[in-house]
Amino acid sequence: APSRPARPAPSRTLPPVPLAFPRGAGDSFTIGRSAECDLAIADMTVSRVHATLERTADGWLLTDLSSTNGTRVNGWRARGRVPVTAGDVVSFGNAQYSLRAGDRE
């Protein structure tokens, strides 16, 4: 089972943008700069297809897809599949979000 990184002290002055977990029946969602991604982020530090968010029986897993500027969870670089929950701060390049519960977390 993947281990979950601890939350370091916040280092930014601006609060992260809230981001709800996806709704609906899908189990895998793409994140990136491409308009074809499920979550398209208009930021040049985000790769075209940057990461995936996967719904599992045990919760959500975030995976960086070898992006140029990396994916971070609570300040730690995501390596492999990383469990995420509501309240976690995730960064795709310089774009920072705070995860919040959706309909089916």
N, C-alpha and C positions, 0 to 999 in steps of 0.2 A: 504494500500500500504506500502511496506517495506521502512524504512527510510535508507538513505545513509550516512555512516560515513564520517566525514571530514578527510582531509589528514593531518596527523601530519608531523612535520619536519623530513626529512630523517635521519636515525641513522646509516646506514651502509656506509662504504667507497667504497665497490664494487658496481657497478651499477647492477640492476637486469637484468636477461636474458629476451630479448624480447619474447613475446608469443602472436601469432596472434589468434584472435577468430577463431573457427573452420569454415571451408568452407563447402558447400554442403547443402543438404536438411534436415539433421537431426536436431532435436530440443533438444536433451538431450545427454550430453557427460560425461563420467566418467573420473575421474582423480585419479591416485594412483600408487603404486609401482608394481602392477600386470601387466604382459604383456597383459592381456586381457582388460585393460582399454584403452579408446580412447586416453588419454594422459598418457603414462607410464613414471614415474619419478624414476630414479635409485638413490634413496636416502633413507637410512635406517630410517630417521625421518619421512618419508611419509608412511602412512598406505597403506595396499594392495588396498583397495578401499577407498579413502580419502575424495573425494568431487564430486559434480556434477556441471556442467555448463549447464544452460537451456536457450534456446532462446525463448523469448516470444514476443508478439506483441509490448510490451513497451520497449524491450531491453533484456539484458542478466542478469540472476540471478545465483549467486554462492551459493551453499549450502554445508556446512561441514557435513559429514556423521558420526558424533561421532568419529572422528579420535583421536588417542592418543595424537598427538602433535599439533592439531588444524590447522585451516585455518584463515589467517588474510587478511584483505583488508585495504590497506593504514595504516597498523600498528595496526588496531583494530581487535579483535577476532570476527570472523563471527559467528553470532547466528541466526539461521533461514535462510531464503532466503534473500541474500544481493544483491542489484543491483550493477553491475560493468560496467564500460565503458573504452574505450581506454584511456590510461594514468594512470589507477589505478595500484598500486603495490599490487600483491597478493602473499601470502606465504602459502605453504603447508609444515608443519613442518619447516625445515630450508631451503627448496628450495624456492627461491624468483624470481618472474617474474614480468615484466612490460607488461601489456596488450596493444596490438596495434590492430588497425582496420583490419578486414579481408574483404572478398568480400561482405558479407551480414551482416554488424553489425547492 
